[in-house]
Amino acid sequence: MRSGDLITRVKAFVSTPKGARISMWVSFFVFWSGTAAFLPFISLYYESVGLRGGQIGQLNSIPFFVSLFSSIIFGFLSDVSRRHQLLLAVCTVGMIAILFIFPLASTFLALLPIVLVFSILQAPCVPLMDQTALQSLDDPAHYGRVRVGGSIGWGIMVLVTGFLIDRVRMGLPVIFYINVTFYTLFLVISCFCPNPAGRQAEN
């Protein structure tokens, strides 16, 4: 079977109600799996590179500070452009690039802009995914079943990442590379997710 035929079949399946539910479930699972390998352990990483408690607290407060305006801006762009997938892809590519730079920084001043840019790009991802899911599902009541994929992914990868750090002794920088792996997979999967804008245009 040619790759073009396979891609066509996948896209055709995703356009069905069942395919939309499965693709969105997998998207939430993969995204939150990657996030779970990073977010719960980032404070330990900050501590391992010699940051003080106050500096760690300041870096951890940045996502809460920027999430409000970042989500609003990207939400506005999403509504105006109707390009949910494109904006989600842009944010994901940006986060992947930042994650490669992250472990190269070891001082508070070097980490500050990295955390700021990463937080700006990450904040709109969940609202964009939620928006895509709600507009793609044939029945909004299925949203809870789809969203639980993220909870399952989070629970699994927190345990797996902790095991790799504590038992396998892979070191804290492994959190960045696990996250990159899952976000790259998420980027690929998101290309096959339902396109609410296209469906609305057809209607």
Secondary structure, DSSP 8 states (H G I E B T S, - for coil): --HHHHHHHHHHHHTSHHHHHHHHHHHHHHHHHHHHTTGGGHHHHHHHTT--HHHHHHHHHHHHHHHHHHHHHHHHHHHHH--HHHHHHHHHHHHHHHHHHGGG--SHHHHHHHHHHHHHHHTTHHHHHHHHHHHH-SSGGGHHHHHHHHHHHHHHHHHHHHHHHHTS---TTHHHHHHHHHHHHHHHHHTTS--HHHHHHH-
